[in-house]
């Protein structure tokens, strides 16, 4: 089968399409015929060798943390899944990923794929959808009637966060650029602040209960935003290089999010898609042999939106 692999850490050019053996599932595993994987920012950091401490792995390595596809073979002891079932999953960091024609996945990590969208497009959901869900509900405990600021709502995680927060009954304030303003409003934001032209902290007309930061802002900007979180509120942060600020005197908690695979939560997100409550946005579809270009564009800061990768060359 064809798979993208890198044998050493480095620039995007270390990625190569290679012929490798079709894997055989072990106990508790299934083999998935890949319909698509997706590109996530962390893929570039892993390839560049920036995540060797928290995410050790053997080389050569196949990237692709998201998978959408159909069950192709079952390992011993697998129940509840059958050959041909459409599934999605968020693969463990360090395991070989889904930038290939087939991938092995623990059966426990898979959820039913949404049926209302093309199967390949569903690869845009797992990692970013779970990040948004876990940030808002597992960590922030967001509930109806609260005010939430989604800083960086124009990105993939931000789009899901806006939709999920709005569906919960929260008042959603989002930051976005002129390019993504209308998209963010369509996803349900009650207010949109253009972070390129306005001081976001000063533009808030009242404190928020939850601040979800998804943007690469400065520590000074982060502190100013955190100061606009009301007493007893929560600051949730996905930019792991800069810790979320806390304020013990006001009871404001700072939480740094590290997304985890959760098949039950992923099944819930899939069901939301099929009920029309959650829109999966795909900006671009590329082939396996174009993945090196996607990594290069991401490194140059010119990649926008969610890109899925199809197992064709």
C-alpha positions in Angstrom: 0.0 0.0 0.0 1.0 3.7 -0.3 1.8 5.6 2.9 3.5 8.9 3.7 6.5 8.5 6.0 9.4 10.4 7.4 12.6 8.6 8.5 14.1 11.6 10.2 12.9 14.8 11.7 13.2 18.0 9.7 11.7 20.3 7.0 8.6 19.2 5.1 10.8 17.6 2.4 11.5 14.7 4.8 8.0 13.4 4.0 8.0 10.8 1.3 5.3 8.6 -0.3 6.5 5.0 0.0 5.3 1.4 -0.6 4.8 -0.4 2.7 3.1 -3.7 3.7 -0.6 -3.7 4.4 -0.8 -4.1 8.2 -2.5 -7.0 10.0 -4.7 -6.1 13.0 -3.8 -7.5 16.4 -6.0 -8.3 19.3 -8.5 -5.5 19.9 -7.5 -3.7 16.7 -9.2 -3.1 13.4 -7.7 -2.3 10.0 -9.4 0.8 8.5 -9.4 1.4 4.7 -8.7 5.1 4.8 -11.1 7.5 3.1 -9.2 10.5 4.3 -7.0 11.9 7.1 -6.6 15.6 7.8 -3.8 18.1 8.5 -3.5 19.5 12.0 -0.9 22.1 13.2 0.6 19.6 15.6 1.5 17.3 12.6 4.0 19.9 11.5 5.5 20.2 15.0 5.8 16.4 15.2 7.5 16.2 11.8 9.9 19.0 12.7 11.0 17.1 15.9 9.6 19.7 18.2 7.4 17.2 20.2 10.0 14.5 20.9 9.8 15.0 24.6 6.0 14.7 25.2 5.4 12.5 22.1 8.3 10.0 21.6 7.9 7.7 18.6 9.8 5.3 16.5 10.9 6.3 13.0 10.0 5.9 10.2 6.6 7.4 11.1 3.4 7.9 9.2 1.6 11.2 10.2 -2.2 11.8 10.3 -4.0 11.9 13.6 -7.5 11.9 12.2 -9.0 9.1 10.3 -12.3 8.5 8.4 -12.8 5.3 6.6 -14.4 1.8 6.6 -13.5 -1.2 8.7 -11.5 -3.5 6.5 -10.4 -6.3 8.9 -11.0 -7.3 12.5 -8.4 -8.4 15.1 -9.1 -11.0 17.7 -11.6 -10.1 20.4 -13.2 -7.1 18.5 -17.0 -6.9 19.0 -19.5 -4.2 18.0 -17.8 -3.5 14.6 -18.1 -5.2 11.3 -16.2 -5.1 8.0 -17.6 -2.3 5.9 -18.7 -0.1 8.9 -17.9 3.6 8.3 -15.9 5.0 11.2 -13.9 8.0 12.4 -11.2 8.2 15.0 -8.5 10.3 16.7 -5.4 8.2 16.7 -2.9 8.1 19.6 0.1 10.4 19.4 3.1 8.3 18.6 1.2 5.6 16.7 1.5 5.4 12.9 -1.2 7.7 11.5 -3.7 7.7 8.6 -1.7 9.3 5.8 -1.9 5.9 4.1 -4.3 3.6 2.3 -4.8 1.5 5.5 -4.2 2.1 9.2 -4.5 0.0 12.3 -6.7 1.5 15.1 -7.8 0.2 18.5 -11.4 -0.6 18.1 -12.1 1.3 21.3 -10.9 4.5 19.7 -13.4 4.4 16.8 -16.9 6.0 16.6 -19.6 5.8 13.9 -19.0 8.2 11.1 -21.7 10.8 10.3 -23.8 9.6 7.4 -25.1 13.0 6.3 -21.7 14.2 4.8 -19.1 12.5 2.6 -17.1 10.0 4.6 -13.8 11.6 3.6 -15.0 15.0 4.9 -15.6 13.5 8.3 -11.8 13.3 8.8 -12.0 17.0 9.5 -13.9 16.4 12.7 -12.1 14.2 15.3 -9.1 16.1 16.8 -10.4 19.6 16.4 -14.0 18.7 17.4 -12.8 16.9 20.5 -10.6 19.8 21.4 -13.5 22.2 21.3 -15.8 20.0 23.2 -13.4 19.1 25.9 -12.2 22.7 26.3 -15.8 24.0 26.7 -17.4 21.3 28.7 -14.9 19.0 30.4 -12.6 21.9 31.5 -14.7 25.1 31.5 -18.1 23.5 32.5 -19.9 25.9 30.1 -23.6 26.1 30.6 -26.6 28.0 29.2 -26.8 31.7 29.9 -23.0 32.1 30.4 -20.9 34.5 28.3 -18.0 32.9 26.5 -15.2 34.6 24.5 -13.7 32.4 21.8 -10.4 34.0 20.9 -9.4 32.7 17.5 -12.8 31.6 16.3 -11.9 31.7 12.6 -9.8 28.5 12.9 -11.0 24.9 12.8 -11.3 24.4 16.6 -12.8 27.9 16.9 -15.6 27.0 14.4 -16.6 24.0 16.4 -16.3 25.9 19.7 -18.7 28.6 18.5 -21.3 26.1 17.3 -21.1 24.0 20.4 -21.3 27.0 22.8 -24.2 28.5 20.9 -26.1 25.1 20.9 -25.6 25.0 24.7 -27.4 28.4 25.1 -24.3 30.5 25.9 -23.8 34.0 24.7 -20.9 33.7 22.2 -18.4 36.4 21.6 -15.9 35.6 18.9 -12.7 37.2 17.6 -12.1 36.8 13.9 -10.5 38.6 10.9 -12.4 40.3 8.2 -11.9 37.1 6.1 -13.7 34.9 8.6 -16.2 37.3 10.1 -19.2 36.1 8.1 -18.3 32.5 8.6 -18.1 32.9 12.4 -21.5 34.7 12.4 -23.0 31.9 10.4 -21.7 29.4 12.9 -23.7 31.2 15.7 -21.6 34.0 17.2 -23.7 36.7 18.9 -20.9 39.2 18.7 -17.8 39.3 16.5 -14.7 41.4 17.3 -12.1 42.0 14.6 -8.9 41.3 16.4 -6.9 43.0 13.6 -8.5 46.4 14.1 -9.7 46.4 17.7 -8.3 45.9 21.2 -10.3 42.8 22.1 -10.1 43.3 25.9 -11.3 46.9 25.6 -14.1 45.9 23.2 -15.8 43.7 25.6 -18.8 45.5 27.1 -19.0 43.2 30.1 -17.0 40.4 31.8 -17.2 36.9 30.4 -17.6 33.7 32.4 -15.3 31.7 30.1 -12.3 32.7 28.0 -11.3 30.0 25.4 -8.0 31.1 23.9 -7.0 29.4 20.6 -4.8 32.1 19.2 -1.0 32.8 19.3 -1.2 36.0 21.3 1.4 37.7 23.5 1.5 37.2 27.2 0.5 40.8 27.7 -2.6 40.3 25.4 -3.4 37.1 27.3 -3.2 38.8 30.6 -5.5 41.6 29.4 -8.1 39.2 28.2 -7.9 37.1 31.4 -8.6 40.3 33.4 -11.9 40.5 31.6 -13.0 37.1 33.0 -15.4 37.6 35.8 -14.9 36.4 39.4 -15.1 32.6 39.6 -14.6 32.3 35.8 -12.4 30.0 33.8 -9.6 30.6 31.3 -9.0 27.6 29.0 -6.0 27.6 26.7 -4.8 25.4 23.8 -1.6 27.3 23.1 0.6 25.0 25.1 3.8 27.2 24.9 2.1 29.8 27.0 0.3 28.7 30.2 -3.2 30.0 31.0 -3.2 32.7 33.6 -5.0 32.3 36.9 -6.1 34.8 39.5 -6.6 33.1 42.9 -7.8 36.3 44.5 -10.8 36.4 42.2 -11.2 32.6 41.9 -10.3 32.6 38.2 -8.9 29.2 37.1 -6.4 28.8 34.3 -6.5 25.5 32.5 -4.3 24.2 29.7 -6.0 21.7 27.4 -4.3 18.6 26.0 -6.9 16.8 23.9 -7.5 13.1 24.4 -9.2 10.5 22.3 -12.7 9.7 23.5 -14.9 7.5 21.3 -18.1 8.3 23.2 -17.6 12.0 22.8 -16.7 11.6 19.2 -19.9 9.5 18.6 -21.8 12.4 20.2 -20.2 14.9 17.8 -21.0 12.6 14.9 -24.6 12.4 15.9 -24.7 16.2 16.2 -23.5 16.4 12.6 -26.3 14.1 11.4 -28.9 16.1 13.3 -27.8 19.3 11.6 -26.5 20.8 14.8 -22.8 20.8 13.8 -21.3 21.8 10.4 -18.1 20.2 9.3 -16.1 22.6 7.1 -13.5 21.4 4.7 -11.5 24.1 2.8 -9.3 21.9 0.6 -8.9 18.3 -0.4 -5.4 17.1 -1.5 -3.7 13.8 -2.4 -1.1 11.9 -0.4 1.7 13.2 -2.6 0.6 16.8 -2.0 1.0 16.5 1.8 4.6 17.8 1.7 3.2 21.0 0.1 0.5 21.3 2.8 3.2 21.1 5.5 5.3 23.7 3.7 2.4 26.1 3.5 1.6 25.6 7.1 5.2 26.3 8.1 5.1 29.5 6.0 1.9 30.6 7.6 -0.1 30.6 4.3 -2.4 27.6 5.0 -6.0 28.5 5.8 -8.9 26.4 6.8 -9.2 22.7 7.2 -7.4 20.4 4.7 -8.2 16.8 4.3 -5.8 14.3 2.7 -7.1 11.6 0.4 -5.2 8.3 0.0 -4.5 8.7 -3.7 -1.3 9.8 -5.5 
